[in-house]
Amino acid sequence: TFSGNIPSSLGNLSALVILDLSNNSFSGQVPYSFTLLINLTILYINNNNLTGMAPGHQISQKLEYLYASNNYFTSLNPAMNYLTSLKTIDFSHNRISQPFITTLSCLP
């Protein structure tokens, strides 16, 4: 089990297609360096202790599956509207109080 912040150096792995960081004790926010993961299509960050605004601007436009359940996210990032390839998204069991329909209104 890993703990602490997610290492920003993961952003250097630009060829990654799938990243599974689930079932750890990561805390803090998803690093901005994830903007460099331009080929990422599947991201598992579920079952951690991540906080703050859910990821959005720092995720690949190619992302199709985002599993972020069982964390402590408090809001959704409006930039998620630009993740137009998303097929599955799971933010269950977080602390998000805003309506999903408002935040994700532009997704197909």
NORHU-V561704 format. One record per helix or strand of 3 or more residues. SS is the DSSP state (H for helix, E for strand). FROM is the first residue (numbers start at 1). TO is the last residue. If there is no record, write none. Layout:
ss={SS | SS}
from={FROM | FROM}
to={TO | TO}
This chain:
ss={E | H | E | E | H | E | E | E | E | H | E | H}
from={3 | 8 | 18 | 25 | 32 | 42 | 49 | 65 | 72 | 78 | 88 | 100}
to={5 | 12 | 20 | 28 | 36 | 44 | 53 | 67 | 75 | 82 | 90 | 103}
